[in-house]
């Protein structure tokens, strides 16, 4: 896990500065952002509403909002809660184990990757662990505590295989004030 976190942090820091510019290395196929071939690996950038297609499942960030309280939790002073609504669809040949920690968040002024809050009292919050059946879709919220002054965030997923190798890196830029 430490190796994965270090790899994610390194990648996030490398790409944070350039992710919102017009010259980003997008691999877009319309509204679906996906790998073009099995041999191709890389970083894929998307926005709110884009379908991010990886080896195992599609995910779409359907909505993002900032709030002060959610699920019985109140943000600390100087912080807000970023609520990210994510739809996941299993496109793999089998059921998939899913985890809320599959997704992390970062932003330009931090060197950290932030995991979602857990133990929130709301049925819409993604469980810490669940199974996603073949061909099925689920929609959940992930909630992150973020500094009040931040206005742009990077929502990140990194493919991980049973062999402990990593694959493609998916980054969705979130701008809740603009939405």
N, C-alpha and C positions, 0 to 999 in steps of 0.2 A: 504494500500500500504506500509506503514511503517513496518507493521508486516511481510509482504512478503519480503521486502528488508532485514530486520534483519535476517529472516530465511535463505535467500539465502546467505547472507554474512557469517553467521555462518557456513553453510554447505561448502561454498567455502573455507573458511579458514581451516576447518577441513580436507578437502581432497586435498588441493593444494600440500602439501608436498609429498603425496604418490601417486599422480595420474600418474606419469610417471615411477614408478618402476615396476619391473616384477611381483611382488606379489599382484598386484591390484585385487580387488574383481570384476572381469569382469563377466557379465552375457551374454556371447556371444553365438550366434547361427549362426555360420559362419560369413558372412558379415553383418548379421542383428542382431542388439543389441536390445533386447526387454525383457519385463517382461515375465516370464515363466507361471505365473498364476495370476488370479485376486486377490488372497489373498497376493501375494508377492509384497512388496514395497521396494524400495531401490535406490541405486545409480548405474547408468549404465555408463560405460566409453567407448568411441569410438575414432576413428581416422578419418582422412580425408578419405572420400569415404564410410564410414560405414553408413548403414541405421539405424537411431535411431528411434525405434518404440515406441510411447507412446499411451495413451488411445484415443487420438483424431486424430493424424496425424503422418506420417513418415517425418523425415527430414534427409537430407544428406548434409554435408558440401562438396561441389564439388571442391572448389578451395579456396586458401587463398594466398594473396600477400601483400607485404609492398610497399608503395609508399609515395611520399611527397605531391602530390596533387591529388584531386579527386572531380569531380562534382563542380568545382569552389571554392573548399576549399583547403587552403594550411595549412599543419601542422605547429603548433607553433614550435619555436626553441627548439631543443632537443627531438622533438616528430616526429613520423611517422604516417601514416594512414594504418591501417590493414583492408583490404577489404576482406570480407568473403562472398563467393557465396554459397547460401543455396537454396536447392530445397525442397519444402514442398508439400506433397500429403495428401489430406483429406481422411482418412480411416474411418471416423465417419459416422453415419447414417443421418447426416443433414449438412447443410452449417455451417461453423465455422467463428466467428469473429476472425480476426488475428490482431496482433499488432507488430510493430517493437520492442517494449519493452518486447516481450515474451522472447527475447534472451539478455543475458548480457555477459560481458567479464571480466575476472580477470587474474592476473598473480602472481607469487610468491612474488614479492616485494611490493605488495599493499594490503591494507586492505579494498579496495573499490571494488564495482561492477560498471562497466562502461557500460552505455547504448549507443546505436548507435547514431551517429550524425544525425541530421535531417535537412531538408530544403536544401539538396544538389541538385545541378542542373544536374541530370542524370536520365534518364528513367529507368535504371536498379536497382536503389536504392529501397529497400522495402518501401512501403508507411507506414505512421504512423499507419494507420488502413485500413483494407480491409476485404472483405468476401471471403472465400475460399469455393467454391461450392463442394458438395458431389462428391467424386471420381476424382476431378480435381487436377492438379499440377501447381505450379508456381515456378519460379526461380528468386530470387532477390539477390542483394548485400546489406550487412550491413557493415557500415564503422565505425570504432572505432579509436580514437586518442590514441596512445600508446607511451611509452618512447622508444627512438631509441635503447637503449642498451638491451631491452628485446628481447628474441628469442623464448620463449615458452609461450603460452597463453591457457586459459581454456574458451571455449565457452559453455555457460550454458543455459539449459532450465529446468524449474520446472513446472510440471503439476499443474494447478489450476482448481478447479471445481466451479460450480455455488454456492455451499454451502460454499464457501470461504475456504474449506479444500484444502490441497496440497497433491500431490501424489508423483510420482517418480521424480527423479532428474537425468538429462542427462548431461554428461560432455564430450565434444569433445576436445581432446588435439590438439592444432595447433602449428606447427613448420614451419613458412614460409620460413626460410632460408634453411631448409632441403628439402622442396618440389621440 
